[in-house]
């Protein structure tokens, strides 16, 4: 029996919303952890290094996300392609949560969360995004 590998648009939107909701959960957890540790608790000495390292990684992840259509877009169906990009967008919020766990200030978490949410908004599974993805798959010669 042949199965349909392309999910319905509703399924893709549900998955997008679920992953976006996890970013909100990271923000809530981070705020809770920061309040639990005390709003005036001093960050450890090495936190600045981690902050800049994770900012760099978040920037690299964002660049990969925007290069994704050329890097690996034609190799995957639309849902697989979206999941990869959304996982990269979600990672940015996780970096902020890691910094909060290490003792960073709350505004840093909020910057990472806002960055992640902005990526999710840009990467929403619209009809136009699906059309562009399908066109790129059609125009790329298959290997093998």
N, CA, C and O atoms as CSV, one atom per row, in Angstrom:
chain,resi,resn,atom,element,x,y,z
A,1,UNK,N,N,0.830,-1.171,0.000
A,1,UNK,CA,C,0.000,0.000,0.000
A,1,UNK,C,C,0.886,1.250,0.000
A,1,UNK,O,O,1.821,1.356,0.794
A,2,UNK,N,N,0.588,2.178,-0.882
A,2,UNK,CA,C,1.348,3.416,-1.002
A,2,UNK,C,C,0.905,4.404,0.074
A,2,UNK,O,O,-0.291,4.625,0.263
A,3,UNK,N,N,1.874,5.001,0.784
A,3,UNK,CA,C,1.536,6.009,1.792
A,3,UNK,C,C,1.951,7.375,1.287
A,3,UNK,O,O,2.917,7.504,0.535
A,4,UNK,N,N,1.220,8.388,1.701
A,4,UNK,CA,C,1.521,9.762,1.317
A,4,UNK,C,C,2.598,10.306,2.253
A,4,UNK,O,O,2.380,10.387,3.462
A,5,UNK,N,N,3.757,10.681,1.709
A,5,UNK,CA,C,4.853,11.170,2.540
A,5,UNK,C,C,4.748,12.662,2.816
A,5,UNK,O,O,5.404,13.157,3.733
A,6,UNK,N,N,3.949,13.388,2.058
A,6,UNK,CA,C,3.772,14.823,2.294
A,6,UNK,C,C,2.655,15.031,3.308
A,6,UNK,O,O,1.527,14.590,3.089
A,7,UNK,N,N,2.960,15.698,4.414
A,7,UNK,CA,C,1.924,15.931,5.419
A,7,UNK,C,C,0.952,17.029,4.966
A,7,UNK,O,O,1.234,17.787,4.038
A,8,UNK,N,N,-0.170,17.089,5.629
A,8,UNK,CA,C,-1.128,18.146,5.324
A,8,UNK,C,C,-0.587,19.469,5.868
A,8,UNK,O,O,0.215,19.477,6.801
A,9,UNK,N,N,-1.026,20.583,5.284
A,9,UNK,CA,C,-0.589,21.893,5.812
A,9,UNK,C,C,-0.932,22.069,7.289
A,9,UNK,O,O,-0.175,22.704,8.024
A,10,UNK,N,N,-2.052,21.520,7.731
A,10,UNK,CA,C,-2.433,21.630,9.139
A,10,UNK,C,C,-1.408,20.941,10.038
A,10,UNK,O,O,-1.060,21.457,11.099
A,11,UNK,N,N,-0.936,19.793,9.614
A,11,UNK,CA,C,0.061,19.057,10.391
A,11,UNK,C,C,1.342,19.871,10.529
A,11,UNK,O,O,1.928,19.933,11.610
A,12,UNK,N,N,1.769,20.485,9.455
A,12,UNK,CA,C,2.999,21.282,9.474
A,12,UNK,C,C,2.829,22.484,10.408
A,12,UNK,O,O,3.729,22.801,11.186
A,13,UNK,N,N,1.677,23.147,10.329
A,13,UNK,CA,C,1.425,24.297,11.207
A,13,UNK,C,C,1.369,23.876,12.668
A,13,UNK,O,O,1.854,24.608,13.531
A,14,UNK,N,N,0.789,22.712,12.972
A,14,UNK,CA,C,0.732,22.219,14.349
A,14,UNK,C,C,2.143,21.980,14.875
A,14,UNK,O,O,2.454,22.348,16.008
A,15,UNK,N,N,2.983,21.375,14.072
A,15,UNK,CA,C,4.366,21.126,14.482
A,15,UNK,C,C,5.115,22.435,14.690
A,15,UNK,O,O,5.854,22.581,15.664
A,16,UNK,N,N,4.927,23.388,13.777
A,16,UNK,CA,C,5.559,24.709,13.913
A,16,UNK,C,C,5.151,25.352,15.237
A,16,UNK,O,O,5.999,25.863,15.968
A,17,UNK,N,N,3.864,25.327,15.543
A,17,UNK,CA,C,3.371,25.937,16.770
A,17,UNK,C,C,3.908,25.211,18.004
A,17,UNK,O,O,4.238,25.850,19.003
A,18,UNK,N,N,3.996,23.895,17.941
A,18,UNK,CA,C,4.515,23.115,19.072
A,18,UNK,C,C,5.970,23.489,19.366
A,18,UNK,O,O,6.343,23.678,20.523
A,19,UNK,N,N,6.779,23.592,18.326
A,19,UNK,CA,C,8.177,23.961,18.536
A,19,UNK,C,C,8.303,25.413,18.990
A,19,UNK,O,O,9.152,25.729,19.824
A,20,UNK,N,N,7.473,26.292,18.452
A,20,UNK,CA,C,7.468,27.684,18.905
A,20,UNK,C,C,7.058,27.758,20.375
A,20,UNK,O,O,7.606,28.563,21.129
A,21,UNK,N,N,6.114,26.939,20.784
A,21,UNK,CA,C,5.682,26.912,22.186
A,21,UNK,C,C,6.812,26.486,23.114
A,21,UNK,O,O,6.883,26.932,24.259
A,22,UNK,N,N,7.687,25.629,22.624
A,22,UNK,CA,C,8.813,25.214,23.463
A,22,UNK,C,C,9.729,26.396,23.765
A,22,UNK,O,O,10.333,26.454,24.836
A,23,UNK,N,N,9.834,27.333,22.832
A,23,UNK,CA,C,10.645,28.529,23.071
A,23,UNK,C,C,10.040,29.333,24.225
A,23,UNK,O,O,10.765,29.826,25.089
A,24,UNK,N,N,8.730,29.460,24.235
A,24,UNK,CA,C,8.060,30.141,25.342
A,24,UNK,C,C,8.303,29.396,26.656
A,24,UNK,O,O,8.490,30.017,27.702
A,25,UNK,N,N,8.298,28.077,26.596
A,25,UNK,CA,C,8.561,27.282,27.803
A,25,UNK,C,C,9.971,27.541,28.320
A,25,UNK,O,O,10.177,27.636,29.530
A,26,UNK,N,N,10.941,27.654,27.423
A,26,UNK,CA,C,12.315,27.950,27.847
A,26,UNK,C,C,12.380,29.304,28.547
A,26,UNK,O,O,13.098,29.466,29.533
A,27,UNK,N,N,11.631,30.269,28.037
A,27,UNK,CA,C,11.605,31.599,28.655
A,27,UNK,C,C,11.025,31.517,30.063
A,27,UNK,O,O,11.575,32.100,30.997
A,28,UNK,N,N,9.920,30.800,30.217
A,28,UNK,CA,C,9.288,30.665,31.534
A,28,UNK,C,C,10.226,29.949,32.499
A,28,UNK,O,O,10.384,30.372,33.644
A,29,UNK,N,N,10.841,28.877,32.043
A,29,UNK,CA,C,11.781,28.136,32.886
A,29,UNK,C,C,12.955,29.023,33.276
A,29,UNK,O,O,13.383,29.018,34.430
A,30,UNK,N,N,13.476,29.779,32.323
A,30,UNK,CA,C,14.601,30.665,32.601
A,30,UNK,C,C,14.259,31.742,33.612
A,30,UNK,O,O,15.050,32.022,34.513
A,31,UNK,N,N,13.086,32.348,33.471
A,31,UNK,CA,C,12.652,33.366,34.438
A,31,UNK,C,C,12.507,32.738,35.820
A,31,UNK,O,O,12.940,33.314,36.818
A,32,UNK,N,N,11.902,31.564,35.876
A,32,UNK,CA,C,11.728,30.869,37.150
A,32,UNK,C,C,13.083,30.549,37.786
A,32,UNK,O,O,13.273,30.770,38.982
A,33,UNK,N,N,14.026,30.029,36.991
A,33,UNK,CA,C,15.347,29.696,37.523
A,33,UNK,C,C,16.067,30.934,38.030
A,33,UNK,O,O,16.715,30.905,39.076
A,34,UNK,N,N,15.948,32.015,37.282
A,34,UNK,CA,C,16.632,33.251,37.674
A,34,UNK,C,C,16.059,33.793,38.978
A,34,UNK,O,O,16.803,34.270,39.835
A,35,UNK,N,N,14.743,33.722,39.129
A,35,UNK,CA,C,14.123,34.188,40.365
A,35,UNK,C,C,14.473,33.271,41.534
A,35,UNK,O,O,14.649,33.725,42.664
A,36,UNK,N,N,14.570,31.987,41.245
A,36,UNK,CA,C,14.928,31.032,42.282
A,36,UNK,C,C,16.352,31.283,42.795
A,36,UNK,O,O,16.623,31.161,43.990
A,37,UNK,N,N,17.249,31.633,41.879
A,37,UNK,CA,C,18.644,31.881,42.241
A,37,UNK,C,C,18.853,33.276,42.818
A,37,UNK,O,O,19.918,33.578,43.355
A,38,UNK,N,N,17.848,34.114,42.706
A,38,UNK,CA,C,17.978,35.479,43.213
A,38,UNK,C,C,18.319,36.423,42.089
A,38,UNK,O,O,19.290,36.217,41.362
A,39,UNK,N,N,17.519,37.460,41.948
A,39,UNK,CA,C,17.713,38.418,40.861
A,39,UNK,C,C,19.020,39.178,40.984
A,39,UNK,O,O,19.546,39.679,39.990
A,40,UNK,N,N,19.552,39.265,42.207
A,40,UNK,CA,C,20.789,40.021,42.389
A,40,UNK,C,C,22.014,39.121,42.522
A,40,UNK,O,O,23.092,39.588,42.891
A,41,UNK,N,N,21.853,37.833,42.223
A,41,UNK,CA,C,22.974,36.900,42.301
A,41,UNK,C,C,24.010,37.256,41.244
A,41,UNK,O,O,23.669,37.516,40.091
A,42,UNK,N,N,25.252,37.264,41.638
A,42,UNK,CA,C,26.334,37.629,40.719
A,42,UNK,C,C,26.636,36.461,39.781
A,42,UNK,O,O,26.644,35.299,40.187
A,43,UNK,N,N,26.881,36.801,38.528
A,43,UNK,CA,C,27.239,35.785,37.534
A,43,UNK,C,C,28.690,35.374,37.754
A,43,UNK,O,O,29.504,36.190,38.186
A,44,UNK,N,N,29.022,34.121,37.464
A,44,UNK,CA,C,30.415,33.687,37.610
A,44,UNK,C,C,31.332,34.433,36.638
A,44,UNK,O,O,30.881,35.003,35.645
A,45,UNK,N,N,32.625,34.412,36.951
A,45,UNK,CA,C,33.599,35.176,36.166
A,45,UNK,C,C,33.655,34.771,34.700
A,45,UNK,O,O,33.816,35.637,33.841
A,46,UNK,N,N,33.529,33.502,34.388
A,46,UNK,CA,C,33.674,33.033,33.011
A,46,UNK,C,C,32.428,33.174,32.160
A,46,UNK,O,O,32.416,32.743,31.007
A,47,UNK,N,N,31.378,33.772,32.709
A,47,UNK,CA,C,30.113,33.834,31.967
A,47,UNK,C,C,30.221,34.694,30.720
A,47,UNK,O,O,29.543,34.426,29.727
A,48,UNK,N,N,31.054,35.717,30.750
A,48,UNK,CA,C,31.201,36.586,29.572
A,48,UNK,C,C,31.733,35.795,28.381
A,48,UNK,O,O,31.296,36.001,27.249
A,49,UNK,N,N,32.659,34.906,28.635
A,49,UNK,CA,C,33.210,34.074,27.560
A,49,UNK,C,C,32.109,33.195,26.973
A,49,UNK,O,O,31.974,33.086,25.754
A,50,UNK,N,N,31.318,32.565,27.855
A,50,UNK,CA,C,30.224,31.716,27.379
A,50,UNK,C,C,29.179,32.539,26.626
A,50,UNK,O,O,28.647,32.094,25.609
A,51,UNK,N,N,28.887,33.740,27.131
A,51,UNK,CA,C,27.896,34.596,26.469
A,51,UNK,C,C,28.326,34.881,25.038
A,51,UNK,O,O,27.532,34.739,24.108
A,52,UNK,N,N,29.584,35.284,24.858
A,52,UNK,CA,C,30.049,35.608,23.510
A,52,UNK,C,C,30.186,34.366,22.635
A,52,UNK,O,O,29.939,34.419,21.430
A,53,UNK,N,N,30.576,33.257,23.239
A,53,UNK,CA,C,30.674,32.014,22.466
A,53,UNK,C,C,29.298,31.591,21.958
A,53,UNK,O,O,29.149,31.226,20.792
A,54,UNK,N,N,28.295,31.641,22.832
A,54,UNK,CA,C,26.957,31.227,22.416
A,54,UNK,C,C,26.313,32.244,21.491
A,54,UNK,O,O,25.499,31.874,20.645
A,55,UNK,N,N,26.658,33.513,21.630
A,55,UNK,CA,C,26.200,34.508,20.647
A,55,UNK,C,C,26.763,34.178,19.267
A,55,UNK,O,O,26.061,34.273,18.260
A,56,UNK,N,N,28.032,33.792,19.233
A,56,UNK,CA,C,28.658,33.410,17.965
A,56,UNK,C,C,28.021,32.166,17.365
A,56,UNK,O,O,27.781,32.100,16.159
A,57,UNK,N,N,27.750,31.181,18.213
A,57,UNK,CA,C,27.113,29.958,17.724
A,57,UNK,C,C,25.698,30.267,17.234
A,57,UNK,O,O,25.266,29.745,16.206
A,58,UNK,N,N,24.977,31.117,17.973
A,58,UNK,CA,C,23.618,31.484,17.548
A,58,UNK,C,C,23.656,32.216,16.203
A,58,UNK,O,O,22.793,32.000,15.353
A,59,UNK,N,N,24.644,33.070,16.013
A,59,UNK,CA,C,24.790,33.755,14.724
A,59,UNK,C,C,25.087,32.749,13.616
A,59,UNK,O,O,24.527,32.841,12.524
A,60,UNK,N,N,25.971,31.784,13.899
A,60,UNK,CA,C,26.289,30.753,12.902
A,60,UNK,C,C,25.061,29.907,12.569
A,60,UNK,O,O,24.827,29.585,11.404
A,61,UNK,N,N,24.282,29.548,13.582
A,61,UNK,CA,C,23.063,28.767,13.374
A,61,UNK,C,C,22.075,29.551,12.517
A,61,UNK,O,O,21.408,28.983,11.652
A,62,UNK,N,N,21.984,30.850,12.758
A,62,UNK,CA,C,21.094,31.700,11.964
A,62,UNK,C,C,21.558,31.750,10.510
A,62,UNK,O,O,20.742,31.668,9.592
A,63,UNK,N,N,22.854,31.884,10.302
A,63,UNK,CA,C,23.387,31.889,8.931
A,63,UNK,C,C,23.107,30.567,8.226
A,63,UNK,O,O,22.710,30.551,7.061
A,64,UNK,N,N,23.313,29.468,8.928
A,64,UNK,CA,C,23.023,28.155,8.347
A,64,UNK,C,C,21.548,28.068,7.972
A,64,UNK,O,O,21.197,27.512,6.931
A,65,UNK,N,N,20.688,28.619,8.822
A,65,UNK,CA,C,19.260,28.584,8.557
A,65,UNK,C,C,18.913,29.321,7.265
A,65,UNK,O,O,18.065,28.867,6.496
A,66,UNK,N,N,19.561,30.444,7.031
A,66,UNK,CA,C,19.274,31.195,5.811
A,66,UNK,C,C,19.959,30.603,4.578
A,66,UNK,O,O,19.535,30.849,3.450
A,67,UNK,N,N,21.010,29.828,4.796
A,67,UNK,CA,C,21.668,29.131,3.689
A,67,UNK,C,C,21.045,27.758,3.432
A,67,UNK,O,O,21.373,27.095,2.448
A,68,UNK,N,N,20.156,27.343,4.313
A,68,UNK,CA,C,19.562,26.001,4.242
A,68,UNK,C,C,18.961,25.651,2.891
A,68,UNK,O,O,19.164,24.533,2.417
A,69,UNK,N,N,18.224,26.565,2.243
A,69,UNK,CA,C,17.654,26.172,0.944
A,69,UNK,C,C,18.715,25.719,-0.055
A,69,UNK,O,O,18.473,24.808,-0.847
A,70,UNK,N,N,19.867,26.341,-0.022
A,70,UNK,CA,C,20.941,25.939,-0.944
A,70,UNK,C,C,21.725,24.743,-0.430
A,70,UNK,O,O,22.182,23.909,-1.212
A,71,UNK,N,N,21.881,24.661,0.894
A,71,UNK,CA,C,22.696,23.590,1.468
A,71,UNK,C,C,22.027,22.229,1.400
A,71,UNK,O,O,22.639,21.249,0.974
A,72,UNK,N,N,20.771,22.168,1.819
A,72,UNK,CA,C,20.122,20.855,1.881
A,72,UNK,C,C,18.642,20.861,1.559
A,72,UNK,O,O,17.980,19.837,1.722
A,73,UNK,N,N,18.110,21.967,1.113
A,73,UNK,CA,C,16.682,22.053,0.811
A,73,UNK,C,C,16.173,21.026,-0.179
A,73,UNK,O,O,15.188,20.345,0.108
A,74,UNK,N,N,16.808,20.886,-1.334
A,74,UNK,CA,C,16.282,19.947,-2.331
A,74,UNK,C,C,16.351,18.481,-1.919
A,74,UNK,O,O,15.699,17.642,-2.540
A,75,UNK,N,N,17.120,18.156,-0.895
A,75,UNK,CA,C,17.282,16.763,-0.495
A,75,UNK,C,C,16.123,16.239,0.342
A,75,UNK,O,O,15.979,15.027,0.501
A,76,UNK,N,N,15.297,17.127,0.880
A,76,UNK,CA,C,14.253,16.742,1.819
A,76,UNK,C,C,12.884,17.228,1.358
A,76,UNK,O,O,12.773,18.216,0.632
A,77,UNK,N,N,11.839,16.514,1.793
A,77,UNK,CA,C,10.501,17.030,1.516
A,77,UNK,C,C,10.269,18.256,2.405
A,77,UNK,O,O,11.083,18.555,3.279
A,78,UNK,N,N,9.177,18.951,2.183
A,78,UNK,CA,C,8.945,20.231,2.848
A,78,UNK,C,C,8.925,20.098,4.373
A,78,UNK,O,O,9.514,20.922,5.072
A,79,UNK,N,N,8.257,19.073,4.889
A,79,UNK,CA,C,8.179,18.929,6.341
A,79,UNK,C,C,9.551,18.641,6.947
A,79,UNK,O,O,9.903,19.222,7.973
A,80,UNK,N,N,10.312,17.773,6.341
A,80,UNK,CA,C,11.655,17.474,6.846
A,80,UNK,C,C,12.523,18.729,6.823
A,80,UNK,O,O,13.255,19.012,7.771
A,81,UNK,N,N,12.427,19.471,5.728
A,81,UNK,CA,C,13.183,20.710,5.576
A,81,UNK,C,C,12.805,21.703,6.673
A,81,UNK,O,O,13.677,22.336,7.268
A,82,UNK,N,N,11.515,21.837,6.937
A,82,UNK,CA,C,11.046,22.755,7.977
A,82,UNK,C,C,11.523,22.319,9.363
A,82,UNK,O,O,11.965,23.152,10.155
A,83,UNK,N,N,11.438,21.047,9.654
A,83,UNK,CA,C,11.840,20.554,10.973
A,83,UNK,C,C,13.315,20.854,11.232
A,83,UNK,O,O,13.678,21.255,12.338
A,84,UNK,N,N,14.150,20.668,10.243
A,84,UNK,CA,C,15.574,20.969,10.406
A,84,UNK,C,C,15.761,22.449,10.721
A,84,UNK,O,O,16.499,22.801,11.640
A,85,UNK,N,N,15.097,23.311,9.965
A,85,UNK,CA,C,15.246,24.757,10.169
A,85,UNK,C,C,14.659,25.196,11.506
A,85,UNK,O,O,15.226,26.054,12.181
A,86,UNK,N,N,13.529,24.613,11.889
A,86,UNK,CA,C,12.924,24.993,13.167
A,86,UNK,C,C,13.771,24.521,14.344
A,86,UNK,O,O,13.848,25.205,15.365
A,87,UNK,N,N,14.404,23.365,14.211
A,87,UNK,CA,C,15.290,22.883,15.276
A,87,UNK,C,C,16.466,23.840,15.461
A,87,UNK,O,O,16.886,24.110,16.586
A,88,UNK,N,N,16.988,24.345,14.353
A,88,UNK,CA,C,18.068,25.328,14.445
A,88,UNK,C,C,17.576,26.616,15.102
A,88,UNK,O,O,18.289,27.212,15.909
A,89,UNK,N,N,16.365,27.045,14.763
A,89,UNK,CA,C,15.796,28.250,15.373
A,89,UNK,C,C,15.555,28.044,16.868
A,89,UNK,O,O,15.791,28.948,17.670
A,90,UNK,N,N,15.092,26.871,17.234
A,90,UNK,CA,C,14.850,26.565,18.642
A,90,UNK,C,C,16.151,26.542,19.436
A,90,UNK,O,O,16.172,26.917,20.608
A,91,UNK,N,N,17.227,26.107,18.806
A,91,UNK,CA,C,18.519,26.030,19.482
A,91,UNK,C,C,18.953,27.386,20.026
A,91,UNK,O,O,19.596,27.457,21.073
A,92,UNK,N,N,18.609,28.458,19.324
A,92,UNK,CA,C,18.987,29.798,19.778
A,92,UNK,C,C,18.393,30.072,21.159
A,92,UNK,O,O,19.081,30.611,22.026
A,93,UNK,N,N,17.137,29.712,21.377
A,93,UNK,CA,C,16.515,29.903,22.690
A,93,UNK,C,C,17.164,28.999,23.740
A,93,UNK,O,O,17.312,29.392,24.897
A,94,UNK,N,N,17.546,27.804,23.336
A,94,UNK,CA,C,18.202,26.884,24.276
A,94,UNK,C,C,19.534,27.469,24.739
A,94,UNK,O,O,19.910,27.303,25.899
A,95,UNK,N,N,20.246,28.148,23.851
A,95,UNK,CA,C,21.502,28.794,24.247
A,95,UNK,C,C,21.254,29.820,25.351
A,95,UNK,O,O,22.037,29.918,26.296
A,96,UNK,N,N,20.170,30.580,25.236
A,96,UNK,CA,C,19.830,31.543,26.280
A,96,UNK,C,C,19.507,30.860,27.598
A,96,UNK,O,O,19.905,31.334,28.662
A,97,UNK,N,N,18.785,29.748,27.529
A,97,UNK,CA,C,18.467,28.999,28.746
A,97,UNK,C,C,19.736,28.463,29.405
A,97,UNK,O,O,19.861,28.488,30.629
A,98,UNK,N,N,20.666,27.985,28.604
A,98,UNK,CA,C,21.941,27.497,29.141
A,98,UNK,C,C,22.659,28.623,29.889
A,98,UNK,O,O,23.211,28.410,30.969
A,99,UNK,N,N,22.643,29.811,29.307
A,99,UNK,CA,C,23.300,30.941,29.970
A,99,UNK,C,C,22.630,31.284,31.300
A,99,UNK,O,O,23.313,31.624,32.266
A,100,UNK,N,N,21.314,31.199,31.357
A,100,UNK,CA,C,20.601,31.460,32.619
A,100,UNK,C,C,20.998,30.414,33.659
A,100,UNK,O,O,21.222,30.744,34.824
A,101,UNK,N,N,21.083,29.167,33.238
A,101,UNK,CA,C,21.483,28.096,34.159
A,101,UNK,C,C,22.882,28.357,34.699
A,101,UNK,O,O,23.184,28.037,35.848
A,102,UNK,N,N,23.735,28.945,33.855
A,102,UNK,CA,C,25.101,29.250,34.281
A,102,UNK,C,C,25.191,30.527,35.114
A,102,UNK,O,O,26.254,30.840,35.650
A,103,UNK,N,N,24.085,31.270,35.227
A,103,UNK,CA,C,24.086,32.446,36.092
A,103,UNK,C,C,23.999,33.782,35.383
A,103,UNK,O,O,24.224,34.821,36.005
A,104,UNK,N,N,23.682,33.783,34.107
A,104,UNK,CA,C,23.586,35.031,33.338
A,104,UNK,C,C,22.357,35.828,33.756
A,104,UNK,O,O,21.445,35.303,34.394
A,105,UNK,N,N,22.351,37.086,33.389
A,105,UNK,CA,C,21.232,37.989,33.697
A,105,UNK,C,C,20.037,37.683,32.793
A,105,UNK,O,O,20.200,37.179,31.681
A,106,UNK,N,N,18.846,37.989,33.279
A,106,UNK,CA,C,17.600,37.708,32.572
A,106,UNK,C,C,17.497,38.389,31.198
A,106,UNK,O,O,17.004,37.755,30.265
A,107,UNK,N,N,17.929,39.630,31.025
A,107,UNK,CA,C,17.814,40.243,29.689
A,107,UNK,C,C,18.529,39.466,28.586
A,107,UNK,O,O,18.114,39.505,27.428
A,108,UNK,N,N,19.591,38.767,28.940
A,108,UNK,CA,C,20.310,37.972,27.937
A,108,UNK,C,C,19.412,36.829,27.446
A,108,UNK,O,O,19.348,36.563,26.246
A,109,UNK,N,N,18.728,36.163,28.362
A,109,UNK,CA,C,17.782,35.113,27.970
A,109,UNK,C,C,16.713,35.690,27.043
A,109,UNK,O,O,16.377,35.094,26.019
A,110,UNK,N,N,16.192,36.839,27.408
A,110,UNK,CA,C,15.120,37.443,26.613
A,110,UNK,C,C,15.591,37.802,25.204
A,110,UNK,O,O,14.810,37.729,24.255
A,111,UNK,N,N,16.850,38.185,25.059
A,111,UNK,CA,C,17.406,38.464,23.727
A,111,UNK,C,C,17.432,37.184,22.893
A,111,UNK,O,O,17.021,37.188,21.733
A,112,UNK,N,N,17.906,36.106,23.475
A,112,UNK,CA,C,17.966,34.834,22.748
A,112,UNK,C,C,16.562,34.325,22.407
A,112,UNK,O,O,16.337,33.807,21.313
A,113,UNK,N,N,15.627,34.473,23.338
A,113,UNK,CA,C,14.253,34.023,23.093
A,113,UNK,C,C,13.619,34.858,21.981
A,113,UNK,O,O,12.971,34.308,21.090
A,114,UNK,N,N,13.799,36.175,22.025
A,114,UNK,CA,C,13.241,37.036,20.974
A,114,UNK,C,C,13.864,36.708,19.614
A,114,UNK,O,O,13.170,36.705,18.598
A,115,UNK,N,N,15.152,36.437,19.596
A,115,UNK,CA,C,15.858,36.060,18.369
A,115,UNK,C,C,15.251,34.774,17.817
A,115,UNK,O,O,14.981,34.678,16.620
A,116,UNK,N,N,15.038,33.796,18.678
A,116,UNK,CA,C,14.462,32.523,18.258
A,116,UNK,C,C,13.043,32.706,17.719
A,116,UNK,O,O,12.692,32.143,16.682
A,117,UNK,N,N,12.235,33.487,18.419
A,117,UNK,CA,C,10.867,33.734,17.971
A,117,UNK,C,C,10.868,34.441,16.612
A,117,UNK,O,O,10.053,34.125,15.745
A,118,UNK,N,N,11.776,35.391,16.431
A,118,UNK,CA,C,11.878,36.077,15.133
A,118,UNK,C,C,12.199,35.081,14.021
A,118,UNK,O,O,11.624,35.155,12.935
A,119,UNK,N,N,13.107,34.157,14.286
A,119,UNK,CA,C,13.417,33.125,13.287
A,119,UNK,C,C,12.188,32.271,12.985
A,119,UNK,O,O,11.913,31.966,11.825
A,120,UNK,N,N,11.457,31.889,14.015
A,120,UNK,CA,C,10.246,31.100,13.792
A,120,UNK,C,C,9.246,31.855,12.924
A,120,UNK,O,O,8.608,31.265,12.053
A,121,UNK,N,N,9.108,33.149,13.157
A,121,UNK,CA,C,8.166,33.937,12.355
A,121,UNK,C,C,8.614,33.993,10.889
A,121,UNK,O,O,7.797,33.894,9.973
A,122,UNK,N,N,9.899,34.149,10.690
A,122,UNK,CA,C,10.439,34.181,9.321
A,122,UNK,C,C,10.273,32.823,8.650
A,122,UNK,O,O,10.040,32.747,7.444
A,123,UNK,N,N,10.394,31.752,9.429
A,123,UNK,CA,C,10.364,30.387,8.891
A,123,UNK,C,C,8.984,29.735,8.967
A,123,UNK,O,O,8.872,28.512,8.883
A,124,UNK,N,N,7.954,30.529,9.123
A,124,UNK,CA,C,6.594,29.975,9.182
A,124,UNK,C,C,6.296,29.198,7.898
A,124,UNK,O,O,6.729,29.598,6.817
A,125,UNK,N,N,5.561,28.091,8.013
A,125,UNK,CA,C,5.310,27.222,6.850
A,125,UNK,C,C,4.181,27.748,5.947
A,125,UNK,O,O,3.129,27.120,5.822
A,126,UNK,N,N,4.412,28.874,5.341
A,126,UNK,CA,C,3.403,29.477,4.471
A,126,UNK,C,C,3.334,28.751,3.131
A,126,UNK,O,O,4.210,27.953,2.794
A,127,UNK,N,N,2.287,29.040,2.383
A,127,UNK,CA,C,2.164,28.470,1.036
A,127,UNK,C,C,3.324,28.912,0.146
A,127,UNK,O,O,3.832,28.135,-0.663
A,128,UNK,N,N,3.736,30.171,0.306
A,128,UNK,CA,C,4.862,30.675,-0.481
A,128,UNK,C,C,6.147,29.926,-0.185
A,128,UNK,O,O,6.916,29.615,-1.095
A,129,UNK,N,N,6.384,29.631,1.105
A,129,UNK,CA,C,7.583,28.875,1.478
A,129,UNK,C,C,7.543,27.476,0.887
A,129,UNK,O,O,8.558,26.975,0.402
A,130,UNK,N,N,6.379,26.844,0.925
A,130,UNK,CA,C,6.238,25.502,0.346
A,130,UNK,C,C,6.452,25.555,-1.159
A,130,UNK,O,O,7.132,24.693,-1.716
A,131,UNK,N,N,5.886,26.545,-1.822
A,131,UNK,CA,C,6.036,26.682,-3.263
A,131,UNK,C,C,7.514,26.875,-3.641
A,131,UNK,O,O,8.007,26.243,-4.575
A,132,UNK,N,N,8.213,27.755,-2.907
A,132,UNK,CA,C,9.640,27.972,-3.189
A,132,UNK,C,C,10.435,26.697,-2.970
A,132,UNK,O,O,11.335,26.382,-3.749
A,133,UNK,N,N,10.107,25.960,-1.912
A,133,UNK,CA,C,10.814,24.706,-1.651
A,133,UNK,C,C,10.558,23.694,-2.764
A,133,UNK,O,O,11.490,23.056,-3.254
A,134,UNK,N,N,9.302,23.549,-3.160
A,134,UNK,CA,C,8.965,22.601,-4.222
A,134,UNK,C,C,9.625,22.982,-5.539
A,134,UNK,O,O,10.084,22.110,-6.276
A,135,UNK,N,N,9.676,24.272,-5.840
A,135,UNK,CA,C,10.331,24.726,-7.077
A,135,UNK,C,C,11.826,24.431,-7.044
A,135,UNK,O,O,12.406,24.054,-8.063
A,136,UNK,N,N,12.455,24.600,-5.881
A,136,UNK,CA,C,13.888,24.325,-5.795
A,136,UNK,C,C,14.164,22.830,-5.942
A,136,UNK,O,O,15.200,22.441,-6.482
A,137,UNK,N,N,13.251,21.998,-5.469
A,137,UNK,CA,C,13.418,20.546,-5.635
A,137,UNK,C,C,13.270,20.139,-7.096
A,137,UNK,O,O,13.970,19.245,-7.571
A,138,UNK,N,N,12.346,20.805,-7.815
A,138,UNK,CA,C,12.113,20.469,-9.213
A,138,UNK,C,C,13.276,20.908,-10.102
A,138,UNK,O,O,13.598,20.244,-11.088
A,139,UNK,N,N,13.906,22.041,-9.742
A,139,UNK,CA,C,14.956,22.583,-10.587
A,139,UNK,C,C,16.322,21.974,-10.315
A,139,UNK,O,O,17.256,22.181,-11.090
A,140,UNK,N,N,16.454,21.217,-9.214
A,140,UNK,CA,C,17.726,20.596,-8.878
A,140,UNK,C,C,17.770,19.190,-9.450
A,140,UNK,O,O,16.892,18.377,-9.162
A,141,UNK,N,N,18.801,18.890,-10.271
A,141,UNK,CA,C,18.889,17.536,-10.829
A,141,UNK,C,C,19.170,16.519,-9.722
A,141,UNK,O,O,19.956,16.775,-8.810
A,142,UNK,N,N,18.524,15.380,-9.818
A,142,UNK,CA,C,18.745,14.356,-8.793
A,142,UNK,C,C,20.019,13.589,-9.124
A,142,UNK,O,O,20.368,13.376,-10.285
A,143,UNK,N,N,20.693,13.187,-8.059
A,143,UNK,CA,C,21.945,12.431,-8.175
A,143,UNK,C,C,21.646,10.995,-7.808
A,143,UNK,O,O,20.996,10.725,-6.798
A,144,UNK,N,N,22.109,10.095,-8.610
A,144,UNK,CA,C,21.940,8.698,-8.255
A,144,UNK,C,C,21.083,7.984,-9.124
A,144,UNK,O,O,20.860,6.789,-8.927
